[in-house]
């Protein structure tokens, strides 16, 4: 009986050691994956920011663009928008790992979104394009309607992905760009939406927005 008890204790210890090793390996792999994703996001932000700068310069040079140039602007802005949305998805995956590096990446991402929004506003004005520019101010703190509002905006986006261009901004971020946009549109609560310069406060359904 003593021998069996000794063997049992040994098995328990071995099982505990294996569990710790597996757990440690899992944490390490998760950390490596998180770091790789953050590095990838940083590289993509640098690339897209350079593309955005180029598009802004072209817009400054063209106060009365031709139809062909307007088509070029719209196509390039659309590509940038798709790539920016992809970055947003990656940041969403890491949302719970709210470390200092991720917070800074989110700030850069929000600034990139706002620059896209301003560029498309310029294209819409210069080229007389008929698409909807939408800013969505959300909060991860004390905003019970923000999840529902996000779902309603997803429906709106899916109803016409080309026409409805949505940019989600974290109301609680201390990004200077977001603070400026909040001041410009007098945003004081969440959820709040700006559709083609018109502000809608509180929860708005897909039916109300379409």
C-alpha positions as CSV (number, residue, x, y, z in Angstrom):
1,X,0.0,0.0,0.0
2,X,2.9,2.3,0.9
3,X,4.5,1.7,-2.6
4,X,1.2,2.4,-4.4
5,X,0.8,5.6,-2.4
6,X,4.3,6.7,-3.3
7,X,3.7,5.9,-7.0
8,X,0.4,7.9,-6.8
9,X,2.2,10.9,-5.4
10,X,4.8,10.7,-8.1
11,X,2.1,10.6,-10.8
12,X,0.4,13.6,-9.3
13,X,3.6,15.6,-9.2
14,X,4.4,14.5,-12.8
15,X,0.9,15.5,-13.9
16,X,1.3,18.9,-12.2
17,X,4.6,19.6,-13.8
18,X,3.3,18.6,-17.3
19,X,0.2,20.9,-16.7
20,X,2.5,23.8,-15.7
21,X,4.7,23.3,-18.8
22,X,1.7,23.1,-21.1
23,X,0.1,26.3,-19.5
24,X,3.5,28.1,-19.8
25,X,3.9,27.1,-23.4
26,X,0.4,28.3,-24.1
27,X,1.0,31.7,-22.5
28,X,4.3,32.0,-24.4
29,X,2.7,31.1,-27.8
30,X,-0.2,33.5,-27.1
31,X,2.3,36.3,-26.3
32,X,4.3,35.6,-29.4
33,X,1.2,35.7,-31.5
34,X,0.0,38.9,-29.9
35,X,3.4,40.5,-30.5
36,X,3.5,39.4,-34.1
37,X,0.0,40.8,-34.8
38,X,0.9,44.1,-33.2
39,X,4.1,44.3,-35.3
40,X,2.1,43.5,-38.4
41,X,-0.5,46.2,-37.5
42,X,2.3,48.8,-37.0
43,X,3.9,47.9,-40.4
44,X,0.5,48.2,-42.1
45,X,-0.2,51.5,-40.4
46,X,3.1,52.9,-41.7
47,X,2.4,51.7,-45.2
48,X,-1.2,53.0,-45.3
49,X,-0.2,56.4,-43.8
50,X,2.3,56.9,-46.6
51,X,-0.4,56.0,-49.2
52,X,-2.8,58.4,-47.5
53,X,-0.2,61.2,-47.6
54,X,0.3,60.7,-51.3
55,X,-3.5,60.8,-51.9
56,X,-3.8,64.0,-49.9
57,X,-1.1,65.7,-51.9
58,X,-2.8,64.8,-55.2
59,X,-6.1,66.2,-53.9
60,X,-4.4,69.5,-52.9
61,X,-3.2,69.7,-56.5
62,X,-6.6,69.1,-58.1
63,X,-9.2,71.7,-57.3
64,X,-11.2,70.8,-60.4
65,X,-10.5,67.1,-61.1
66,X,-11.6,65.4,-64.3
67,X,-14.1,62.5,-64.3
68,X,-11.2,60.1,-64.8
69,X,-9.2,61.6,-61.9
70,X,-12.3,61.4,-59.7
71,X,-12.6,57.7,-60.6
72,X,-9.0,57.2,-59.6
73,X,-9.4,59.0,-56.3
74,X,-12.5,57.0,-55.5
75,X,-10.8,53.7,-56.3
76,X,-7.7,54.5,-54.2
77,X,-9.7,55.8,-51.3
78,X,-11.8,52.6,-51.4
79,X,-8.7,50.4,-51.3
80,X,-7.4,52.4,-48.4
81,X,-10.7,52.0,-46.6
82,X,-10.7,48.3,-47.1
83,X,-7.2,48.0,-45.7
84,X,-8.0,50.3,-42.8
85,X,-11.1,48.1,-42.0
86,X,-8.8,45.0,-42.0
87,X,-6.6,46.7,-39.4
88,X,-9.6,47.5,-37.3
89,X,-10.5,43.8,-37.3
90,X,-7.0,42.9,-36.1
91,X,-7.1,45.5,-33.4
92,X,-10.5,44.1,-32.3
93,X,-8.9,40.7,-31.8
94,X,-6.4,42.2,-29.4
95,X,-8.9,44.5,-27.7
96,X,-8.7,42.7,-24.3
97,X,-4.9,42.9,-24.2
98,X,-5.1,46.7,-23.5
99,X,-1.3,47.2,-23.0
100,X,0.6,50.4,-23.7
101,X,1.7,49.4,-27.1
102,X,-1.8,48.5,-28.2
103,X,-3.2,51.8,-26.9
104,X,-0.7,53.7,-29.0
105,X,-1.5,51.5,-32.1
106,X,-5.2,52.2,-31.5
107,X,-4.5,56.0,-31.4
108,X,-2.7,55.7,-34.7
109,X,-5.5,53.7,-36.2
110,X,-8.1,56.2,-35.2
111,X,-6.0,59.0,-36.7
112,X,-5.8,57.0,-39.9
113,X,-9.6,56.5,-39.9
114,X,-10.1,60.3,-39.5
115,X,-7.7,61.1,-42.3
116,X,-9.6,58.6,-44.6
117,X,-12.8,60.3,-43.6
118,X,-11.5,63.8,-44.4
119,X,-10.0,62.6,-47.7
120,X,-13.4,61.1,-48.7
121,X,-15.2,64.2,-47.6
122,X,-12.9,66.1,-50.0
123,X,-13.5,63.6,-52.8
124,X,-17.3,63.7,-52.2
125,X,-17.2,67.5,-52.4
126,X,-14.9,67.9,-55.4
127,X,-16.3,65.0,-57.5
128,X,-20.0,65.2,-56.4
129,X,-20.0,61.6,-55.3
130,X,-23.2,60.1,-53.7
131,X,-21.9,58.1,-50.8
132,X,-22.6,58.3,-47.0
133,X,-19.8,59.2,-44.7
134,X,-20.6,58.0,-41.2
135,X,-18.7,58.5,-37.9
136,X,-19.7,56.3,-35.0
137,X,-18.6,57.3,-31.5
138,X,-18.7,54.4,-29.2
139,X,-17.5,53.6,-25.7
140,X,-16.4,50.4,-24.0
141,X,-17.4,52.0,-20.6
142,X,-21.0,52.5,-19.4
143,X,-22.6,52.3,-22.8
144,X,-25.3,49.6,-22.8
145,X,-26.6,50.6,-26.3
146,X,-23.2,50.7,-28.0
147,X,-23.2,47.0,-28.9
148,X,-26.7,47.2,-30.3
149,X,-25.8,50.4,-32.2
150,X,-22.8,48.6,-33.7
151,X,-25.1,45.8,-34.9
152,X,-27.5,48.3,-36.5
153,X,-24.6,50.0,-38.3
154,X,-23.3,46.6,-39.5
155,X,-26.7,46.0,-41.1
156,X,-26.5,49.4,-42.8
157,X,-23.0,48.6,-44.1
158,X,-24.1,45.3,-45.4
159,X,-27.1,46.8,-47.2
160,X,-24.7,48.8,-49.4
161,X,-21.0,48.4,-48.6
162,X,-19.9,50.8,-51.4
163,X,-22.2,53.6,-50.5
164,X,-22.1,53.5,-46.7
165,X,-18.6,54.2,-45.3
166,X,-18.5,53.9,-41.6
167,X,-15.6,54.9,-39.2
168,X,-15.8,53.8,-35.6
169,X,-14.1,56.0,-33.0
170,X,-13.5,55.3,-29.3
171,X,-15.1,58.2,-27.4
172,X,-12.8,57.5,-24.4
173,X,-9.6,57.7,-26.4
174,X,-7.3,60.7,-25.6
175,X,-6.2,60.9,-29.2
176,X,-6.1,64.6,-30.2
177,X,-7.8,63.8,-33.5
178,X,-10.8,62.2,-31.7
179,X,-10.9,65.0,-29.2
180,X,-11.0,67.5,-32.1
181,X,-13.8,65.6,-33.9
182,X,-15.8,65.4,-30.7
183,X,-15.5,69.1,-30.2
184,X,-16.3,69.8,-33.9
185,X,-19.5,67.8,-33.8
186,X,-20.3,68.6,-30.1
187,X,-20.3,64.9,-29.2
188,X,-21.0,64.5,-25.4
189,X,-22.5,61.0,-25.1
190,X,-22.4,57.5,-26.6
191,X,-23.6,56.1,-28.9
192,X,-23.5,59.1,-31.2
193,X,-23.4,59.0,-35.0
194,X,-22.5,61.7,-37.6
195,X,-24.1,61.0,-41.1
196,X,-23.0,63.4,-43.8
197,X,-22.3,66.1,-41.1
198,X,-25.7,65.6,-39.3
199,X,-25.4,64.4,-35.7
200,X,-27.7,61.6,-34.2
201,X,-27.4,61.0,-30.5
202,X,-28.6,57.8,-28.7
203,X,-29.5,54.5,-30.3
204,X,-30.6,54.7,-33.9
205,X,-32.0,51.7,-35.8
206,X,-31.1,50.5,-39.3
207,X,-34.5,51.7,-40.4
208,X,-33.9,55.2,-39.1
209,X,-30.5,55.4,-40.7
210,X,-31.0,53.9,-44.1
